[in-house]
Amino acid sequence: DGRYARAENLLSKAAKQKDVKTIALATAHDAALKLDEPARAAVHYAELVQHDPVAAHIHSAKMAVSNKNYIAALELLDPLHKERKLPPQAEFYYLQCLQSNQRALEALPMLQALRKEQALPSSMLHEFELQLHTSAIEQCADAESLLQLWQHISERLRGEKVILTPFCQRADALGLETTAVQVLSDALNQDWQAELLGNLAAIVIA
């Protein structure tokens, strides 16, 4: 309701209960920031670090992601990921950070774990899967890595226009015009789309 002072006060009291202490301290920290009270926020955060350091790092990383500071978030999450201390939701933040730090290829194999843990609704997971594959394609630095990536993309995703189009554009840019033409031709044979025909014409004419 926007009553951040009252919320902070109630959360500070709730933090005395061990079973809700982590979430109470994290949210009290957020309430203090909303009140423009960084000193009080720092007190709550210091207590959170002492009580649950993993949760504290994840909370800081989540805030960094919300501010699009993916480098800072990655520095917080990377050690926890290596130690396998990230819960499923935090793994999602971690993959977002990898994607935004030109490391989408590294993130792709981790999608299966997110799917297994059901960390996201199926529609949201599918959308993120498409975004991550698109980023991985665009981040491929050479023809060989692009071809290897394409070979590992499932048939289910290869038919998606949002995957197909950037792949062909990247293939064309990396000197794989023949591959791009073949992939687009095969796609058009299966599903005639004017946009794909336009992509094919752009590659052939160029």
PyMOL commands that set and color helices and strands:
alter all, ss='L'
color gray80, all
select helices_A, chain A and resi 4-14+18-34+38-51+53-66+70-82+88-100+104-117+122-139+143-152+155-158+161-173+177-190+194-205
alter helices_A, ss='H'
color red, helices_A
deselect
rebuild
show_as cartoon
